Amino acid sequence: MNALPAAAQRTREAFAQAGGWEQRARLLMRWGEKLEPLADAERSDTNRVHGCESLVWLVGELHDGIWTFRAASEARLLRGLLAVLLERVNGLASAELARVDMADWFESLGLSRQLSPSRSNGLNAVLKRMRELAASPD
């Protein structure tokens, strides 16, 4: 795995300390509650991630070559999964973002069992949208 941003390293450590599945699930829910809310105007069709069963919105900003993403969803579990994905990708440059292995990241957190095929497809759609934003010329 590539060198992790500090926030991702802290996330990995927090999930490693969770003893069992129930503790990781509670931690995941708490992580989702920490997501910075999106403004109503940001919950637009332009920012909607298509390919997710649940509604998901994604906003990305590039500052000095580094990406920062914010996301929202109505689905509680998905908010938690989005939160830990954001911990992995925020602070990366476009080239680093292109190399993120989402399955490996969730495996390292002990969250693979939460990635049903539909959730995995949805999170892959979120990562794909992040990469599209990072590849856009503006």
MODELLER restraints for C-alpha pairs under 7 A, 6 or more apart:
rsr = mdl.restraints
at = mdl.atoms
rsr.add(forms.Gaussian(group=physical.xy_distance, feature=features.Distance(at['CA:5:A'], at['CA:88:A']), mean=6.89, stdev=0.5))
rsr.add(forms.Gaussian(group=physical.xy_distance, feature=features.Distance(at['CA:5:A'], at['CA:91:A']), mean=6.66, stdev=0.5))
rsr.add(forms.Gaussian(group=physical.xy_distance, feature=features.Distance(at['CA:7:A'], at['CA:87:A']), mean=5.70, stdev=0.5))
rsr.add(forms.Gaussian(group=physical.xy_distance, feature=features.Distance(at['CA:8:A'], at['CA:87:A']), mean=4.98, stdev=0.5))
rsr.add(forms.Gaussian(group=physical.xy_distance, feature=features.Distance(at['CA:8:A'], at['CA:88:A']), mean=4.82, stdev=0.5))
rsr.add(forms.Gaussian(group=physical.xy_distance, feature=features.Distance(at['CA:12:A'], at['CA:109:A']), mean=5.71, stdev=0.5))
rsr.add(forms.Gaussian(group=physical.xy_distance, feature=features.Distance(at['CA:15:A'], at['CA:24:A']), mean=6.17, stdev=0.5))
rsr.add(forms.Gaussian(group=physical.xy_distance, feature=features.Distance(at['CA:15:A'], at['CA:109:A']), mean=5.57, stdev=0.5))
rsr.add(forms.Gaussian(group=physical.xy_distance, feature=features.Distance(at['CA:16:A'], at['CA:109:A']), mean=6.63, stdev=0.5))
rsr.add(forms.Gaussian(group=physical.xy_distance, feature=features.Distance(at['CA:18:A'], at['CA:24:A']), mean=5.49, stdev=0.5))
rsr.add(forms.Gaussian(group=physical.xy_distance, feature=features.Distance(at['CA:28:A'], at['CA:80:A']), mean=4.93, stdev=0.5))
rsr.add(forms.Gaussian(group=physical.xy_distance, feature=features.Distance(at['CA:28:A'], at['CA:81:A']), mean=6.91, stdev=0.5))
rsr.add(forms.Gaussian(group=physical.xy_distance, feature=features.Distance(at['CA:29:A'], at['CA:76:A']), mean=6.96, stdev=0.5))
rsr.add(forms.Gaussian(group=physical.xy_distance, feature=features.Distance(at['CA:29:A'], at['CA:77:A']), mean=6.30, stdev=0.5))
rsr.add(forms.Gaussian(group=physical.xy_distance, feature=features.Distance(at['CA:29:A'], at['CA:80:A']), mean=5.21, stdev=0.5))
rsr.add(forms.Gaussian(group=physical.xy_distance, feature=features.Distance(at['CA:31:A'], at['CA:80:A']), mean=5.30, stdev=0.5))
rsr.add(forms.Gaussian(group=physical.xy_distance, feature=features.Distance(at['CA:31:A'], at['CA:83:A']), mean=5.99, stdev=0.5))
rsr.add(forms.Gaussian(group=physical.xy_distance, feature=features.Distance(at['CA:32:A'], at['CA:76:A']), mean=6.99, stdev=0.5))
rsr.add(forms.Gaussian(group=physical.xy_distance, feature=features.Distance(at['CA:32:A'], at['CA:79:A']), mean=4.55, stdev=0.5))
rsr.add(forms.Gaussian(group=physical.xy_distance, feature=features.Distance(at['CA:32:A'], at['CA:80:A']), mean=3.58, stdev=0.5))
rsr.add(forms.Gaussian(group=physical.xy_distance, feature=features.Distance(at['CA:32:A'], at['CA:83:A']), mean=5.45, stdev=0.5))
rsr.add(forms.Gaussian(group=physical.xy_distance, feature=features.Distance(at['CA:35:A'], at['CA:83:A']), mean=6.16, stdev=0.5))
rsr.add(forms.Gaussian(group=physical.xy_distance, feature=features.Distance(at['CA:36:A'], at['CA:70:A']), mean=6.96, stdev=0.5))
rsr.add(forms.Gaussian(group=physical.xy_distance, feature=features.Distance(at['CA:37:A'], at['CA:72:A']), mean=6.71, stdev=0.5))
rsr.add(forms.Gaussian(group=physical.xy_distance, feature=features.Distance(at['CA:38:A'], at['CA:72:A']), mean=6.53, stdev=0.5))
rsr.add(forms.Gaussian(group=physical.xy_distance, feature=features.Distance(at['CA:43:A'], at['CA:57:A']), mean=5.96, stdev=0.5))
rsr.add(forms.Gaussian(group=physical.xy_distance, feature=features.Distance(at['CA:47:A'], at['CA:57:A']), mean=5.17, stdev=0.5))
rsr.add(forms.Gaussian(group=physical.xy_distance, feature=features.Distance(at['CA:47:A'], at['CA:58:A']), mean=5.33, stdev=0.5))
rsr.add(forms.Gaussian(group=physical.xy_distance, feature=features.Distance(at['CA:47:A'], at['CA:59:A']), mean=6.17, stdev=0.5))
rsr.add(forms.Gaussian(group=physical.xy_distance, feature=features.Distance(at['CA:48:A'], at['CA:56:A']), mean=5.74, stdev=0.5))
rsr.add(forms.Gaussian(group=physical.xy_distance, feature=features.Distance(at['CA:48:A'], at['CA:57:A']), mean=4.24, stdev=0.5))
rsr.add(forms.Gaussian(group=physical.xy_distance, feature=features.Distance(at['CA:48:A'], at['CA:58:A']), mean=6.29, stdev=0.5))
rsr.add(forms.Gaussian(group=physical.xy_distance, feature=features.Distance(at['CA:49:A'], at['CA:56:A']), mean=5.53, stdev=0.5))
rsr.add(forms.Gaussian(group=physical.xy_distance, feature=features.Distance(at['CA:49:A'], at['CA:57:A']), mean=5.63, stdev=0.5))
rsr.add(forms.Gaussian(group=physical.xy_distance, feature=features.Distance(at['CA:49:A'], at['CA:58:A']), mean=6.59, stdev=0.5))
rsr.add(forms.Gaussian(group=physical.xy_distance, feature=features.Distance(at['CA:49:A'], at['CA:125:A']), mean=6.82, stdev=0.5))
rsr.add(forms.Gaussian(group=physical.xy_distance, feature=features.Distance(at['CA:49:A'], at['CA:126:A']), mean=6.20, stdev=0.5))
rsr.add(forms.Gaussian(group=physical.xy_distance, feature=features.Distance(at['CA:49:A'], at['CA:129:A']), mean=6.90, stdev=0.5))
rsr.add(forms.Gaussian(group=physical.xy_distance, feature=features.Distance(at['CA:50:A'], at['CA:125:A']), mean=6.95, stdev=0.5))
rsr.add(forms.Gaussian(group=physical.xy_distance, feature=features.Distance(at['CA:51:A'], at['CA:122:A']), mean=5.72, stdev=0.5))
rsr.add(forms.Gaussian(group=physical.xy_distance, feature=features.Distance(at['CA:51:A'], at['CA:125:A']), mean=5.69, stdev=0.5))
rsr.add(forms.Gaussian(group=physical.xy_distance, feature=features.Distance(at['CA:52:A'], at['CA:121:A']), mean=6.96, stdev=0.5))
rsr.add(forms.Gaussian(group=physical.xy_distance, feature=features.Distance(at['CA:52:A'], at['CA:122:A']), mean=4.12, stdev=0.5))
rsr.add(forms.Gaussian(group=physical.xy_distance, feature=features.Distance(at['CA:52:A'], at['CA:125:A']), mean=6.81, stdev=0.5))
rsr.add(forms.Gaussian(group=physical.xy_distance, feature=features.Distance(at['CA:53:A'], at['CA:122:A']), mean=6.80, stdev=0.5))
rsr.add(forms.Gaussian(group=physical.xy_distance, feature=features.Distance(at['CA:54:A'], at['CA:75:A']), mean=6.53, stdev=0.5))
rsr.add(forms.Gaussian(group=physical.xy_distance, feature=features.Distance(at['CA:55:A'], at['CA:73:A']), mean=5.63, stdev=0.5))
rsr.add(forms.Gaussian(group=physical.xy_distance, feature=features.Distance(at['CA:55:A'], at['CA:74:A']), mean=6.42, stdev=0.5))
rsr.add(forms.Gaussian(group=physical.xy_distance, feature=features.Distance(at['CA:56:A'], at['CA:72:A']), mean=5.67, stdev=0.5))
rsr.add(forms.Gaussian(group=physical.xy_distance, feature=features.Distance(at['CA:56:A'], at['CA:73:A']), mean=4.60, stdev=0.5))
rsr.add(forms.Gaussian(group=physical.xy_distance, feature=features.Distance(at['CA:57:A'], at['CA:71:A']), mean=5.46, stdev=0.5))
rsr.add(forms.Gaussian(group=physical.xy_distance, feature=features.Distance(at['CA:57:A'], at['CA:72:A']), mean=5.34, stdev=0.5))
rsr.add(forms.Gaussian(group=physical.xy_distance, feature=features.Distance(at['CA:57:A'], at['CA:73:A']), mean=6.61, stdev=0.5))
rsr.add(forms.Gaussian(group=physical.xy_distance, feature=features.Distance(at['CA:58:A'], at['CA:69:A']), mean=6.95, stdev=0.5))
rsr.add(forms.Gaussian(group=physical.xy_distance, feature=features.Distance(at['CA:58:A'], at['CA:70:A']), mean=5.86, stdev=0.5))
rsr.add(forms.Gaussian(group=physical.xy_distance, feature=features.Distance(at['CA:58:A'], at['CA:71:A']), mean=4.45, stdev=0.5))
rsr.add(forms.Gaussian(group=physical.xy_distance, feature=features.Distance(at['CA:58:A'], at['CA:72:A']), mean=6.80, stdev=0.5))
rsr.add(forms.Gaussian(group=physical.xy_distance, feature=features.Distance(at['CA:59:A'], at['CA:69:A']), mean=5.61, stdev=0.5))
rsr.add(forms.Gaussian(group=physical.xy_distance, feature=features.Distance(at['CA:59:A'], at['CA:70:A']), mean=5.25, stdev=0.5))
rsr.add(forms.Gaussian(group=physical.xy_distance, feature=features.Distance(at['CA:59:A'], at['CA:71:A']), mean=6.29, stdev=0.5))
rsr.add(forms.Gaussian(group=physical.xy_distance, feature=features.Distance(at['CA:60:A'], at['CA:67:A']), mean=6.75, stdev=0.5))
rsr.add(forms.Gaussian(group=physical.xy_distance, feature=features.Distance(at['CA:60:A'], at['CA:68:A']), mean=5.72, stdev=0.5))
rsr.add(forms.Gaussian(group=physical.xy_distance, feature=features.Distance(at['CA:60:A'], at['CA:69:A']), mean=4.30, stdev=0.5))
rsr.add(forms.Gaussian(group=physical.xy_distance, feature=features.Distance(at['CA:60:A'], at['CA:70:A']), mean=6.43, stdev=0.5))
rsr.add(forms.Gaussian(group=physical.xy_distance, feature=features.Distance(at['CA:61:A'], at['CA:67:A']), mean=5.72, stdev=0.5))
rsr.add(forms.Gaussian(group=physical.xy_distance, feature=features.Distance(at['CA:61:A'], at['CA:68:A']), mean=5.30, stdev=0.5))
rsr.add(forms.Gaussian(group=physical.xy_distance, feature=features.Distance(at['CA:61:A'], at['CA:69:A']), mean=6.33, stdev=0.5))
rsr.add(forms.Gaussian(group=physical.xy_distance, feature=features.Distance(at['CA:62:A'], at['CA:68:A']), mean=6.45, stdev=0.5))
rsr.add(forms.Gaussian(group=physical.xy_distance, feature=features.Distance(at['CA:65:A'], at['CA:93:A']), mean=5.68, stdev=0.5))
rsr.add(forms.Gaussian(group=physical.xy_distance, feature=features.Distance(at['CA:66:A'], at['CA:91:A']), mean=5.41, stdev=0.5))
rsr.add(forms.Gaussian(group=physical.xy_distance, feature=features.Distance(at['CA:66:A'], at['CA:92:A']), mean=5.36, stdev=0.5))
rsr.add(forms.Gaussian(group=physical.xy_distance, feature=features.Distance(at['CA:66:A'], at['CA:93:A']), mean=4.69, stdev=0.5))
rsr.add(forms.Gaussian(group=physical.xy_distance, feature=features.Distance(at['CA:67:A'], at['CA:90:A']), mean=5.82, stdev=0.5))
rsr.add(forms.Gaussian(group=physical.xy_distance, feature=features.Distance(at['CA:67:A'], at['CA:91:A']), mean=5.42, stdev=0.5))
rsr.add(forms.Gaussian(group=physical.xy_distance, feature=features.Distance(at['CA:67:A'], at['CA:92:A']), mean=5.60, stdev=0.5))
rsr.add(forms.Gaussian(group=physical.xy_distance, feature=features.Distance(at['CA:67:A'], at['CA:93:A']), mean=6.04, stdev=0.5))
rsr.add(forms.Gaussian(group=physical.xy_distance, feature=features.Distance(at['CA:68:A'], at['CA:90:A']), mean=4.78, stdev=0.5))
rsr.add(forms.Gaussian(group=physical.xy_distance, feature=features.Distance(at['CA:68:A'], at['CA:91:A']), mean=6.01, stdev=0.5))
rsr.add(forms.Gaussian(group=physical.xy_distance, feature=features.Distance(at['CA:69:A'], at['CA:86:A']), mean=6.59, stdev=0.5))
rsr.add(forms.Gaussian(group=physical.xy_distance, feature=features.Distance(at['CA:69:A'], at['CA:90:A']), mean=6.12, stdev=0.5))
rsr.add(forms.Gaussian(group=physical.xy_distance, feature=features.Distance(at['CA:71:A'], at['CA:82:A']), mean=6.91, stdev=0.5))
rsr.add(forms.Gaussian(group=physical.xy_distance, feature=features.Distance(at['CA:72:A'], at['CA:79:A']), mean=6.50, stdev=0.5))
rsr.add(forms.Gaussian(group=physical.xy_distance, feature=features.Distance(at['CA:73:A'], at['CA:79:A']), mean=5.68, stdev=0.5))
rsr.add(forms.Gaussian(group=physical.xy_distance, feature=features.Distance(at['CA:89:A'], at['CA:97:A']), mean=6.42, stdev=0.5))
rsr.add(forms.Gaussian(group=physical.xy_distance, feature=features.Distance(at['CA:94:A'], at['CA:134:A']), mean=5.31, stdev=0.5))
rsr.add(forms.Gaussian(group=physical.xy_distance, feature=features.Distance(at['CA:97:A'], at['CA:131:A']), mean=6.69, stdev=0.5))
rsr.add(forms.Gaussian(group=physical.xy_distance, feature=features.Distance(at['CA:98:A'], at['CA:131:A']), mean=6.22, stdev=0.5))
rsr.add(forms.Gaussian(group=physical.xy_distance, feature=features.Distance(at['CA:106:A'], at['CA:112:A']), mean=5.56, stdev=0.5))
